[in-house]
Amino acid sequence: MPEIPEKSLIAFNKVDKVDSETWARVQQDYPEAVFISATQRLGLETLKMRSLQLIDEPVKAIAVPQNSY
């Protein structure tokens, strides 16, 4: 697992395409993450609210390869 900055927002997209076992494992590994599906409009308000909470904070972006989970 990559090192995650203390003040961060992790978002997983396309959760409507993931099987329930994988989703449960990722939710356990990243309990503070936001899980979204743009097509299903799932989690978008949560993502918006969490993003606004961080907007005044300095943010360091990290890149995680798509298939690293």
Protein Blocks (a to p, Z undefined) as FASTA:
>chain_A
ZZddfbacdddehklmpcfklmmmmmmmmmmbccddfklogoklmmmmmmmmmmmpccdd
ddddfklZZ
